[in-house]
Amino acid sequence: MIECLDVKKRVYTIEDTRELNIAKINEKGIMENRVVQTVTKDGVNPVTMDDLLKKSLRFHPDVIIPAEMRGGEALTAVEAGRTGHTIISTLHANSALDAYNRILSMCVSTGVRLSESKLLEFILEAMPLVLFKRQLPDGRRVYDEIFEGLKVENGRIVGKTLYKYEIQENIYDEDGNIVKVVGKHCRKNRMSESLLERLKYGGASNEMLEAFM
């Protein structure tokens, strides 16, 4: 996903250790895209991910990439996502839908005085899409599901699966161990018109959108 970013987009990354390599250097050694890469700092005078998230807003980036959300910085990311910035991040969860509950629990940990339903509405507004990656029995990791959140109903996120990886067959060796999983990604639902419109305003071309429709 990160590799698909338009080179004209202003991108601000935040990591604990420099691992992302998204700078695009041409044959003359000149960086073609607009990237600011930052790292957190432990020890004396620490600099947290939340600190850098708040600082990133002064640069007016199009895309903010907090490499992994683990705590209260999730609330800052949600607020940034609700004010015109695209947030691309990772976290640990058991499913695409459960990812929203993980973000909720991180926001609640800040002590913010909002109901969980209102927080979920804010999270959904900031992060309408979740890509869930799963490890298969043969050891490979695949994007298992692309999920679009649509609304909050009775305190829970309601949405639909856009794409799902469906296992067609498990192939075993003579000892009964799975050596290969045969499957494919299948389209399940069309994205909502509101998401489609949002992606267009974000700069997605008709050709790019048609590839997913």
Secondary structure, DSSP 8 states (H G I E B T S, - for coil): -GGGS-TTSEEEEEESS-------B-TTS-B-SEEEEEE-B-SSS-B-HHHHHHHHGGG--SEEEES---STHHHHHHHHHTTT-EE------SSHHHHHHHHHHHHHTTT--S-HHHHHHHHHHH--EEEEEEE-TTS-EEEEEEEEEEEEETTEEEEEEEEEEEEEEEEE-TTS-EEEEEEEEEE-----HHHHHHHHHTT--HHHHHTT-
